[in-house]
Amino acid sequence: MAEKQYRKNKEILRLSNEESNRFTKECIETALLELMNEKEFKEISITDIVTRAGVSRSAYYRNYSSKKDILNKYLNTIVETITDSLESHRNDDNDFNFWLSLFTRARTYADKFLILLKAGFDGIILSSANETVLDRIPKENDLASEKYEIYFWIGAFYNLLREWVLSGMKESDEEMAAIGQRMSANFSLQAHYHLNLDDSR
């Protein structure tokens, strides 16, 4: 164990400061998630985290102010990664690729997502998604109607992913993409119907 820790610390020193700090944060995030899989969140101490991560307390406090701060920053990174992936398909003629990208990328985080869900952090996950996506909206486009539409779709994405993960992801990424595609198509048809209905009055 001591030899393994020595090699780990030596590797950290070899890396650049930026890479070293990124590696430290990854170790802390992974340590917290592993511990959450073993005990309740409230029972996890800072000592537990730094010991599992193999980092100093000063390294911990240099990056995070609390256990919840770790989760918030970790979730923001995940949401940004998934959002970046979706952005590349936003203008596709066929939105199947958009949905497929969502589920394919989400699958890579499914085990950690499940830990957070079982620990009762639904609210934190959804809040992180809301904040991260809304931060990308240009201030000049900060319209109430647009915000509500974004909240609607974030909630739809989140609940679809949540139920998929909690049910063991029995459906393939492609099957879930087809479900998402049908869902968005049905919503578009309903919106078109109500728009025409309003115009006829």
Order of alpha helices (4+ residues) and beta strands (2+ residues): alpha-alpha-alpha-alpha-alpha-alpha-alpha-alpha-alpha-alpha
